[in-house]
Every structure is written in C-alpha cells, then in structure tokens.
Amino acid sequence: MMKTAVGWHVELEFQEDGQHTRAAAMVRLPDGSEIRGHGRASRHRTDSDQPRVGEEIAGARALNELAMELLTKAHEEIDSASGRTSQPIHV
C-alpha cells in the first residue's frame, strides 16, 4: 500500500493584454527550493477573443518548462549523490 509522503502546490498566475497571455508557474518543494516556469500565448488578429484559450496555452507552456526544470533538478541530485554523471532523464 502506498502512502502519501508529501504534497506539492503549484501556483499559476496570468497576465493578459487582449492580444498576449503570459503565465508564470511556481512550485515550492519540501526541501525549501522553488522551481519556476514561464509560458506565453499570442492571439492572431483574426482569432476571436477567447482569454481562456490563451490561458490554457500559456499555462501549459509554463507547466512544461516547470517540468523540465524539475527533471534537471532531479538529474543534478542523482549525479551529486552518486558522484558520477548519470544518463539524461527523458520526458
């Protein structure tokens, strides 16, 4: 039986100007570190005004960057603990 050892809370914030959406994602880890990712989306002038779509795209891009930063952090911790260079972690 698996037990939940920790929980992570991810925060997403958005800024929009009608044409562009920017997203910032951040997670605080139990070791006290914070990992951040950013994403952007742009609305083509012929597209209808759908702010939620811009948020979804920018948010997904920010979360993707956050995921890559987490993988990098884990990879560095593996190397540090083992004293050698490990194989890259792929998504």
C-alpha positions as a printed Julia matrix, in Angstrom:
91×3 Matrix{Float64}:
   0.0    0.0     0.0
   1.36   3.41   -0.99
   1.32   6.29    1.43
   1.38   9.96    0.51
   4.6   11.37    1.93
   4.3   14.96    0.73
   2.06  17.22   -1.29
   3.09  19.92   -3.73
   1.11  23.03   -4.51
   1.62  24.58   -7.92
   0.7   28.23   -8.41
  -0.18  29.69  -11.8
  -0.59  33.4   -12.48
  -1.67  35.02  -15.72
  -1.31  38.43  -17.3
  -3.3   39.35  -20.4
  -3.47  42.4   -22.61
  -6.09  41.24  -25.12
  -3.5   40.06  -27.65
  -0.99  38.22  -25.45
  -1.18  35.98  -22.41
   1.73  35.31  -20.1
   1.78  32.61  -17.46
   4.1   32.06  -14.52
   4.13  28.71  -12.71
   5.85  28.02   -9.42
   6.13  25.05   -7.09
   7.65  25.07   -3.6
   9.34  21.79   -2.79
   9.73  20.19    0.65
  13.48  20.97    0.59
  12.61  24.69    0.53
  13.52  25.28   -3.09
  11.2   26.94   -5.58
  11.05  25.93   -9.23
   9.57  28.32  -11.79
   8.42  28.13  -15.38
   7.02  30.69  -17.82
   4.83  30.47  -20.89
   3.31  32.75  -23.48
   0.47  32.69  -25.96
  -0.44  35.19  -28.67
  -3.82  35.66  -30.3
  -3.81  36.16  -34.06
  -5.71  39.29  -35.04
  -8.29  37.23  -36.93
  -8.99  34.9   -33.97
 -11.97  35.54  -31.73
 -11.31  36.89  -28.24
 -11.11  33.77  -26.03
  -8.98  34.57  -22.98
  -9.38  31.08  -21.52
  -7.71  29.54  -24.59
  -4.73  31.87  -24.17
  -4.53  30.9   -20.5
  -4.62  27.2   -21.37
  -1.83  27.53  -23.94
   0.37  29.84  -21.85
  -0.32  27.75  -18.74
   0.59  24.51  -20.48
   3.83  26.04  -21.72
   4.69  27.32  -18.23
   3.96  23.9   -16.71
   6.06  22.22  -19.4
   9.0   24.48  -18.55
   8.42  23.79  -14.85
   8.5   20.04  -15.57
  11.8   20.37  -17.44
  13.3   22.33  -14.53
  12.17  19.6   -12.11
  13.79  16.93  -14.29
  17.03  18.94  -14.38
  16.98  19.33  -10.6
  16.4   15.59  -10.11
  19.18  14.75  -12.58
  21.63  17.03  -10.73
  20.67  15.45   -7.4
  21.23  11.95   -8.8
  24.69  12.98  -10.04
  25.56  14.67   -6.76
  24.54  11.67   -4.66
  26.26   9.11   -6.91
  29.43  11.1    -7.67
  29.14  10.32  -11.36
  27.36  11.59  -14.45
  24.11   9.72  -14.99
  22.13   9.22  -18.16
  19.85  12.12  -19.11
  16.29  11.91  -17.87
  13.87  11.98  -20.8
  10.24  13.01  -20.74
